Amino acid sequence: MKRLTFLAVILVILSGCVNYDEELWLNPDGSGKAKLVVVHASPYENSEEIMHKDDLKGIHLQDYSVKKSNKNFIYTIRFRFDSIEAFNNINDQVSDNDFWGKITLNKGHGRRITFKRRISLGAQADENDLWDQIFRPKTDSGQKWNYRLHLPWEVISSNAHHVDKKTGALSWSYDTSKLWNKTEVMSVEVQKGFPWLIVILGFIIFVLIVAMLFWLVRIARKSHLLDWMHHLNENKPKEP
């Protein structure tokens, strides 16, 4: 149940949400960090349960803050995660209002990798879904779900709405009023760089091993100790 706590809090916040912004940095080993900014239209602060996020396995809360601006509360949350699985486990899938979604990394041919993240809003099959009835009336045009992604590999293709060529960041923005009863998939195909460092280190190690073996062979052939032992054995008196 611990892993359900944080998403439940965000779902409560989103019931009066003005905006949801997320920035995600992914490392080559699947770990990473994230920053969430949620603008919540509410007369009171609701942040007591955010600290329970630190109870999630593989999730490490770094800091959070809450600021009031007019009739809105602005929640800023930063955390690290140990793996994609840990990041995905924050999602309890309590409803079809799935702003968190699921991330998958699939290996392709060569060094190609496909990143995908599926999000949805509203009942996909049943328009009478209870969550649909609760959230949809509170979702007005202009409310956004914004995602920004930083990947450690070269981007080959993507359906991102914008690519920042200077930083290599990809971004998507969804108007929640147009996302009801729909599923969106953020997709990026990347290519891992050739592991030149590993190749160079391997070559250096190979050369060092060959040089050491060559040196040992030369030392063995020219060793004065071996010559002295051979000479000693030749001059050793024979037993009668």
N, C-alpha and C positions, 0 to 999 in steps of 0.2 A: 504493500500500500504506500510505502514511502515514495516510490517513484511517481505516484499519481499526484502528489501534493502540488508540485510547482505548476503543472499544466492546469490543474483545477483553478489555481489562483489566477493564471493568465486568462482562462476562460471567463472567470468572473469579471476581470478587468475589461475584457473585450466586449462584454455585454453592453458597455457604454463607450466602446472604444472610438476615438477619433482617428488614431493612426497607430500602425504597428510597423516598426523599422527594425531590421535585423542585419547585422554584418557578421560574416562568418569567414574565419581564416582556417584553412585546412593544411596540415603538414603531410609530407610524403608517407608517413607511417599510419595515417588515419586519425591521429590525434589533432587537436586544434583548440581554437578559442572562439568565443562569440560575444557579441554585444547586442543587447536588446534595448530598444527604446519604445515604450508604450505610453501613448497619450490617452488618458482615461477621463471621460466626462463624468464626474461624480462630486457630490458635496462633501465626501469624506475620504480619507486615505484608507487603503486596504493593502497593507504590505507585511502584515505579521507573519504570514506563511512563507514569504519569500526565502527567509533564512533556512527553512527546511529543505530547500533545494540542495544544500550541502550534504544531505543525507543520501542522495542518489549515488549509486555505485558508479565510479568512474567520472563523476562530475565534481568540479571543485569551484565553488563560488569565490570570486575574487573581490568583488565589491558591488554595492548597489546604492542608489540614491533615489529620493523621492522629492520632487519640487512641485509647488502649486503655482499655476498660471491661470489667472481668471477663474473660470469654472472647471478647469482641468487639472488633473494630477499627472505629472510626467515621471514615469518610472524608468530608470536606467539600470540595467543589470549586466554585469560582466562575469563570465565564467570560462573555465577550461574544461576540456573533456579528453579522456584517455583514448577513445576510439569512436568510430562511426556508430558501433553498436550502443555505446554509452549515450551518445547524442540522441539516437533514435529512441532509446528507452525512456526518455523524458515524455514521449508521446504515449499517453494511456489509451488513446482512441476511444474516449468516452462518448464521442459524437462524431457526426460527419462534418462538423465545423473544424476542419483539420488544417489550421494555419501552420502547424509545425511540420506535418507531413513525415515522409520517410525518405532517407537518403540511401542511394545504392551506388557502389563503385564496381563496375564490371570491366574485367580485362578483355581486350580485343586482340587483334592480330599485332604481332610485333610488340611495340612498347605503348600501344594505344590503350586508353582507359576512357570509359564513358561514365560521367557523373550524371545522376538523375535525382530529382526531388519532386515528389508528388504532393500537391496540396489541394484541398477542396473546401467548399463552403455550402452548407445546406444539405438536405437529404438527397441522396443520389437516386433512390428508388421510391421513397415514400414521402410525398409532399406534406403529409400530415404528421411528420416527425416532430416530437415535442421540442427538440432543440431548434428546429427550423422555425417553429412558431414563436419561440422566445427571442431568438437572435435577429431574425429578419426584420421585424418592425423597427429595431434599434439601429439598423444599418442604412445610412443615408448615402446618397451620391456624394463623392468626394472623400470618403473614407478609404484609406489605402493600406495595403499590405506591401511593404517594400523589402526587397531582399538584395543584399550585396555580397558577392562571393569572391574570395581570393584563393586561387589554386596555385600549387607549386610547380605546375607543368605548363608546357606550351599549349595554347588553345588552338585547336584545328577548326572546329565549327561549334556553333551554339545557337540556341533560339533566344538568347538574352536580348532584352530590350535596348540595352546600351552596353558598350564595352569601352572602358577607359584605357586608351592605348598607352598612356604614360605609366599607369600603375598596374595595368593588366587586370583590373577588377571588372567583374561582370555584374550587371544589375537587372532586376525585374521589378515591375510595379504593377499591382493589380487593384482595380477599383472593385471594392467588395460588393457594391450594388449590382455589378455585372457578373459576379462570380457565383451567384447563388445557383445551387443544383448543377454545378459544373466541377470538373476536375482539370487542373492545370499541371503540367509537368515542365519543370526547369531542366534543361538538358545541355550538357557540354561534353564535347569530345576533345580529349587532350592527348598529348604524346609526351611520354617521359623522355628526358634527355639521355644521351648515350653515357654510360658510366665510365667516362674517361679516367677519372681519379682511381677507380678500382683497377682498371687495366694498367695504368701507369705504376701503381703500387705493386701489383702482381709482377710486372716486368722487373721492377727494381729488386724485389725479393728473389725472383728467379736468378737474376744476374749475381746477386750476393751469394746465393747458395752455390752456383757454379764456380764463382771465384774462390769460395772457401774450400770446396772440394779439390779444385786445382792446386790451391796452396798446400793443402794437407798431403796431396800426392807428391808434390815437389819436396816438401819437408821430409816425408818418409824416405824418399830416394836419396836425399843428400844428408841424412841425419848422421852426425858423428857418433851419436850414441849407438845407432845400429851397426856402424862400422866397428866400433870398439867391442861390442858384444860378439860380432862375427869373428873378429880377431881373437878374442878371448877363448871362444869355443875351439878354434883351430889349434891353439897352443895348450889346451887343457891336457894334462898327462892322461894317457889311457890306462885303464885298470888292467892288471895282469890277468 
